[in-house]
Amino acid sequence: MIRREVAIINPEGLQSQAAVLLVQTACRFNARIRIEQGTKIINAKSMMGVLSLGVAREGTFLLCVDGEDEQAAMAALLRLIESGFAESPRK
């Protein structure tokens, strides 16, 4: 299991489009991915769960990844979060 505290840097926090991107990225992996914030523990593959956290800009949470592809999953999620949820243009 890999655990890492992360901070949200994008202006809107972990809302709407950022939440969609996080859930989509998490769903690409077989690993169990959880977000822990205070007493809340949610499945990062659940849109409702992610939105229920209401993480604002500069908010932090603990990202926990466990499973066969945990290294790749954590790396992908950290890239997404650290980029401020920048999305590459679609063709």
TORROSE-474031 format. One record per atom (N, C-alpha, C): residue number from 1; residue in one letter; x, y, z. Coordinates in Angstrom, 2 decimals, padded with zeros to 5 digits. Last residue first. Layout:
# TORROSE-474031
[site NUM; A; [X; Y; Z]];
...
END
This chain:
# TORROSE-474031
[site 91; K; [-008.95; 016.04; -029.49]];
[site 91; K; [-009.00; 016.22; -030.94]];
[site 91; K; [-010.35; 015.83; -031.47]];
[site 90; R; [-008.61; 017.91; -026.48]];
[site 90; R; [-009.12; 016.75; -027.22]];
[site 90; R; [-009.19; 017.06; -028.67]];
[site 89; P; [-005.79; 019.02; -024.58]];
[site 89; P; [-006.88; 019.30; -025.53]];
[site 89; P; [-007.31; 018.04; -026.27]];
[site 88; S; [-005.34; 017.67; -021.32]];
[site 88; S; [-004.83; 017.91; -022.65]];
[site 88; S; [-005.98; 018.16; -023.60]];
[site 87; E; [-006.02; 019.37; -018.36]];
[site 87; E; [-006.47; 018.36; -019.31]];
[site 87; E; [-005.89; 018.68; -020.67]];
[site 86; A; [-004.90; 019.78; -015.13]];
[site 86; A; [-004.81; 020.24; -016.52]];
[site 86; A; [-005.19; 019.08; -017.42]];
[site 85; F; [-004.99; 019.55; -012.39]];
[site 85; F; [-006.04; 018.91; -013.18]];
[site 85; F; [-006.08; 019.45; -014.60]];
[site 84; G; [-002.64; 020.50; -011.46]];
[site 84; G; [-003.81; 021.35; -011.26]];
[site 84; G; [-004.99; 020.86; -012.09]];
[site 83; S; [-000.66; 018.73; -011.57]];
[site 83; S; [-000.80; 019.58; -012.76]];
[site 83; S; [-001.95; 020.57; -012.58]];
[site 82; E; [-000.99; 017.24; -009.29]];
[site 82; E; [000.08; 018.24; -009.29]];
[site 82; E; [000.03; 019.15; -010.51]];
[site 81; I; [-003.08; 015.54; -010.18]];
[site 81; I; [-003.31; 016.49; -009.08]];
[site 81; I; [-002.27; 017.60; -009.11]];
[site 80; L; [-001.78; 014.07; -012.26]];
[site 80; L; [-003.02; 014.80; -012.48]];
[site 80; L; [-003.22; 015.89; -011.44]];
[site 79; R; [000.40; 012.94; -010.91]];
[site 79; R; [000.61; 013.81; -012.08]];
[site 79; R; [-000.61; 014.68; -012.32]];
[site 78; L; [-000.98; 011.38; -009.01]];
[site 78; L; [-000.14; 012.51; -008.57]];
[site 78; L; [000.14; 013.47; -009.71]];
[site 77; L; [-002.20; 009.50; -010.71]];
[site 77; L; [-003.02; 010.41; -009.90]];
[site 77; L; [-002.22; 011.61; -009.41]];
[site 76; A; [000.05; 008.20; -011.78]];
[site 76; A; [-000.91; 008.88; -012.66]];
[site 76; A; [-001.75; 009.89; -011.88]];
[site 75; A; [001.27; 007.16; -009.44]];
[site 75; A; [002.00; 008.08; -010.32]];
[site 75; A; [001.03; 008.87; -011.20]];
[site 74; M; [-000.73; 005.43; -008.50]];
[site 74; M; [-000.31; 006.58; -007.69]];
[site 74; M; [000.40; 007.60; -008.57]];
[site 73; A; [-000.80; 003.58; -010.65]];
[site 73; A; [-001.98; 004.35; -010.28]];
[site 73; A; [-001.60; 005.60; -009.49]];
[site 72; A; [001.77; 002.50; -010.62]];
[site 72; A; [001.31; 003.23; -011.81]];
[site 72; A; [000.11; 004.10; -011.48]];
[site 71; Q; [001.70; 001.30; -008.05]];
[site 71; Q; [002.74; 002.27; -008.41]];
[site 71; Q; [002.29; 003.13; -009.60]];
[site 70; E; [-000.49; -000.51; -008.13]];
[site 70; E; [-000.51; 000.65; -007.24]];
[site 70; E; [000.53; 001.71; -007.61]];
[site 69; D; [-001.31; -002.80; -009.44]];
[site 69; D; [-000.80; -001.67; -010.24]];
[site 69; D; [-000.75; -000.37; -009.43]];
[site 68; E; [-002.15; -004.51; -007.35]];
[site 68; E; [-001.10; -004.92; -008.27]];
[site 68; E; [-000.51; -003.78; -009.08]];
[site 67; G; [-002.73; -002.40; -004.42]];
[site 67; G; [-003.05; -003.41; -005.43]];
[site 67; G; [-001.90; -003.63; -006.39]];
[site 66; D; [-003.71; 000.66; -003.16]];
[site 66; D; [-003.29; -000.69; -002.79]];
[site 66; D; [-003.70; -001.66; -003.89]];
[site 65; V; [-003.38; 003.96; -002.09]];
[site 65; V; [-003.51; 003.08; -003.25]];
[site 65; V; [-002.94; 001.72; -002.89]];
[site 64; C; [-004.58; 006.91; -000.79]];
[site 64; C; [-004.13; 005.56; -000.44]];
[site 64; C; [-004.41; 004.63; -001.61]];
[site 63; L; [-004.08; 010.19; 000.00]];
[site 63; L; [-004.39; 009.31; -001.12]];
[site 63; L; [-003.77; 007.96; -000.80]];
[site 62; L; [-005.37; 012.48; 002.18]];
[site 62; L; [-004.45; 011.36; 002.08]];
[site 62; L; [-004.94; 010.44; 000.96]];
[site 61; F; [-005.61; 016.00; 001.45]];
[site 61; F; [-006.18; 014.70; 001.82]];
[site 61; F; [-005.10; 013.65; 001.65]];
[site 60; T; [-006.17; 019.55; 001.65]];
[site 60; T; [-005.31; 018.37; 001.57]];
[site 60; T; [-006.11; 017.12; 001.92]];
[site 59; G; [-006.80; 022.61; -000.08]];
[site 59; G; [-007.22; 021.54; 000.81]];
[site 59; G; [-006.32; 020.34; 000.62]];
[site 58; E; [-006.20; 024.41; -002.00]];
[site 58; E; [-005.23; 024.28; -000.91]];
[site 58; E; [-005.68; 023.29; 000.16]];
[site 57; R; [-009.61; 024.67; -002.79]];
[site 57; R; [-008.23; 024.97; -003.16]];
[site 57; R; [-007.37; 024.99; -001.90]];
[site 56; A; [-011.58; 022.11; -001.09]];
[site 56; A; [-011.36; 023.43; -001.69]];
[site 56; A; [-009.90; 023.58; -002.10]];
[site 55; V; [-013.48; 019.25; -001.27]];
[site 55; V; [-012.12; 019.75; -001.05]];
[site 55; V; [-011.92; 021.07; -001.81]];
[site 54; G; [-015.89; 017.77; -000.88]];
[site 54; G; [-015.89; 019.23; -000.98]];
[site 54; G; [-014.52; 019.85; -000.73]];
[site 53; L; [-016.67; 015.12; -000.57]];
[site 53; L; [-015.58; 015.65; 000.26]];
[site 53; L; [-015.54; 017.18; 000.25]];
[site 52; S; [-018.53; 014.51; -002.47]];
[site 52; S; [-019.00; 014.68; -001.09]];
[site 52; S; [-017.92; 015.26; -000.17]];
[site 51; L; [-017.09; 014.01; -004.79]];
[site 51; L; [-017.78; 015.30; -004.65]];
[site 51; L; [-018.21; 015.56; -003.21]];
[site 50; V; [-016.27; 011.38; -004.18]];
[site 50; V; [-015.28; 012.44; -004.36]];
[site 50; V; [-015.92; 013.81; -004.19]];
[site 49; G; [-018.78; 010.05; -004.08]];
[site 49; G; [-017.88; 010.07; -002.94]];
[site 49; G; [-016.89; 011.21; -003.02]];
[site 48; M; [-019.75; 010.40; -006.66]];
[site 48; M; [-020.49; 010.96; -005.52]];
[site 48; M; [-019.60; 011.05; -004.28]];
[site 47; M; [-017.79; 008.95; -008.10]];
[site 47; M; [-017.99; 010.39; -008.33]];
[site 47; M; [-018.71; 011.04; -007.14]];
[site 46; S; [-015.54; 006.63; -007.08]];
[site 46; S; [-016.93; 007.02; -006.91]];
[site 46; S; [-017.08; 008.53; -007.07]];
[site 45; K; [-012.96; 005.99; -006.89]];
[site 45; K; [-013.61; 005.64; -008.15]];
[site 45; K; [-015.09; 005.99; -008.14]];
[site 44; A; [-012.11; 006.46; -004.37]];
[site 44; A; [-011.76; 007.47; -005.37]];
[site 44; A; [-012.35; 007.15; -006.74]];
[site 43; N; [-014.17; 005.98; -001.68]];
[site 43; N; [-013.62; 005.29; -002.84]];
[site 43; N; [-013.35; 006.34; -003.91]];
[site 42; I; [-013.33; 007.63; 001.42]];
[site 42; I; [-014.18; 007.37; 000.26]];
[site 42; I; [-013.41; 006.62; -000.82]];
[site 41; I; [-013.60; 008.47; 004.68]];
[site 41; I; [-012.83; 007.60; 003.80]];
[site 41; I; [-013.74; 007.25; 002.63]];
[site 40; K; [-013.49; 010.99; 007.15]];
[site 40; K; [-014.11; 010.46; 005.93]];
[site 40; K; [-013.12; 009.61; 005.14]];
[site 39; T; [-012.21; 012.23; 009.17]];
[site 39; T; [-012.83; 010.94; 009.49]];
[site 39; T; [-013.49; 010.29; 008.27]];
[site 38; G; [-009.81; 013.68; 007.18]];
[site 38; G; [-010.39; 013.68; 008.52]];
[site 38; G; [-010.93; 012.30; 008.83]];
[site 37; Q; [-009.91; 011.95; 004.37]];
[site 37; Q; [-009.86; 013.35; 004.80]];
[site 37; Q; [-010.58; 013.43; 006.14]];
[site 36; E; [-008.71; 009.74; 002.03]];
[site 36; E; [-009.02; 009.91; 003.45]];
[site 36; E; [-008.86; 011.39; 003.79]];
[site 35; I; [-009.54; 007.88; -000.72]];
[site 35; I; [-009.18; 009.22; -000.28]];
[site 35; I; [-009.64; 009.34; 001.17]];
[site 34; R; [-008.33; 004.93; -002.33]];
[site 34; R; [-009.16; 005.60; -001.35]];
[site 34; R; [-008.64; 007.01; -001.11]];
[site 33; I; [-008.33; 002.34; -004.56]];
[site 33; I; [-007.87; 003.72; -004.37]];
[site 33; I; [-008.85; 004.43; -003.45]];
[site 32; R; [-007.09; -000.72; -005.49]];
[site 32; R; [-008.08; -000.09; -004.62]];
[site 32; R; [-007.54; 001.31; -004.30]];
[site 31; A; [-006.14; -001.28; -008.91]];
[site 31; A; [-005.83; -001.06; -007.50]];
[site 31; A; [-007.02; -000.44; -006.77]];
[site 30; N; [-006.69; -001.24; -011.58]];
[site 30; N; [-007.32; -002.28; -010.78]];
[site 30; N; [-007.14; -002.06; -009.29]];
[site 29; F; [-007.38; 001.89; -013.29]];
[site 29; F; [-006.50; 000.95; -012.59]];
[site 29; F; [-007.30; -000.07; -011.78]];
[site 28; R; [-009.10; 003.72; -014.28]];
[site 28; R; [-008.23; 003.04; -015.25]];
[site 28; R; [-007.39; 001.94; -014.62]];
[site 27; C; [-010.30; 005.03; -012.20]];
[site 27; C; [-011.00; 003.88; -012.79]];
[site 27; C; [-010.17; 003.13; -013.82]];
[site 26; A; [-008.65; 007.24; -011.77]];
[site 26; A; [-008.66; 006.14; -010.80]];
[site 26; A; [-009.27; 004.88; -011.40]];
[site 25; T; [-009.40; 008.83; -013.98]];
[site 25; T; [-008.03; 008.32; -013.86]];
[site 25; T; [-007.98; 007.13; -012.91]];
[site 24; Q; [-012.08; 009.37; -013.36]];
[site 24; Q; [-011.73; 008.69; -014.61]];
[site 24; Q; [-010.33; 008.09; -014.55]];
[site 23; V; [-011.73; 010.75; -010.92]];
[site 23; V; [-012.45; 009.48; -010.95]];
[site 23; V; [-012.11; 008.70; -012.22]];
[site 22; L; [-010.32; 013.04; -011.84]];
[site 22; L; [-009.75; 012.17; -010.81]];
[site 22; L; [-010.41; 010.79; -010.85]];
[site 21; L; [-012.13; 014.12; -013.69]];
[site 21; L; [-010.81; 013.68; -014.14]];
[site 21; L; [-010.16; 012.73; -013.13]];
[site 20; V; [-014.28; 014.76; -011.97]];
[site 20; V; [-014.46; 013.83; -013.10]];
[site 20; V; [-013.12; 013.26; -013.54]];
[site 19; A; [-013.05; 016.65; -010.31]];
[site 19; A; [-013.53; 015.39; -009.74]];
[site 19; A; [-013.72; 014.34; -010.84]];
[site 18; A; [-012.61; 018.69; -012.16]];
[site 18; A; [-011.47; 018.07; -011.48]];
[site 18; A; [-011.87; 016.72; -010.90]];
[site 17; Q; [-015.28; 019.35; -012.84]];
[site 17; Q; [-014.37; 018.80; -013.85]];
[site 17; Q; [-013.16; 018.12; -013.20]];
[site 16; S; [-016.54; 019.48; -009.70]];
[site 16; S; [-016.97; 019.20; -011.07]];
[site 16; S; [-015.90; 018.57; -011.96]];
[site 15; Q; [-013.81; 019.94; -007.41]];
[site 15; Q; [-015.21; 020.05; -007.80]];
[site 15; Q; [-015.37; 019.72; -009.26]];
[site 14; L; [-011.52; 020.47; -005.65]];
[site 14; L; [-011.88; 019.15; -006.18]];
[site 14; L; [-013.38; 019.13; -006.46]];
[site 13; G; [-010.75; 023.84; -006.69]];
[site 13; G; [-010.71; 022.73; -005.75]];
[site 13; G; [-011.10; 021.44; -006.44]];
[site 12; E; [-010.56; 025.89; -008.47]];
[site 12; E; [-011.90; 025.42; -008.14]];
[site 12; E; [-011.92; 024.31; -007.08]];
[site 11; P; [-007.74; 026.34; -008.82]];
[site 11; P; [-008.60; 027.35; -008.19]];
[site 11; P; [-009.97; 026.84; -007.75]];
[site 10; N; [-005.55; 023.62; -007.88]];
[site 10; N; [-006.34; 024.32; -008.88]];
[site 10; N; [-007.37; 025.24; -008.20]];
[site 9; I; [-004.31; 022.25; -005.85]];
[site 9; I; [-003.79; 023.58; -006.19]];
[site 9; I; [-004.63; 024.32; -007.21]];
[site 8; I; [-004.57; 020.17; -003.11]];
[site 8; I; [-005.26; 020.59; -004.33]];
[site 8; I; [-004.83; 022.03; -004.64]];
[site 7; A; [-002.08; 018.01; -001.89]];
[site 7; A; [-002.79; 019.28; -001.78]];
[site 7; A; [-003.39; 019.63; -003.13]];
[site 6; V; [-001.64; 014.81; -000.30]];
[site 6; V; [-001.62; 015.69; -001.47]];
[site 6; V; [-002.42; 016.95; -001.18]];
[site 5; E; [000.14; 012.23; 001.20]];
[site 5; E; [-000.69; 013.41; 001.43]];
[site 5; E; [-000.53; 014.34; 000.23]];
[site 4; R; [-000.01; 008.82; 000.43]];
[site 4; R; [000.65; 010.10; 000.15]];
[site 4; R; [-000.31; 011.23; 000.44]];
[site 3; R; [000.76; 005.41; 000.53]];
[site 3; R; [-000.04; 006.51; 001.10]];
[site 3; R; [000.72; 007.81; 000.86]];
[site 2; I; [000.48; 002.21; -000.81]];
[site 2; I; [001.17; 003.49; -000.87]];
[site 2; I; [000.23; 004.55; -000.33]];
[site 1; M; [000.85; -001.18; 000.00]];
[site 1; M; [000.00; 000.00; 000.00]];
[site 1; M; [000.89; 001.24; 000.00]];
END
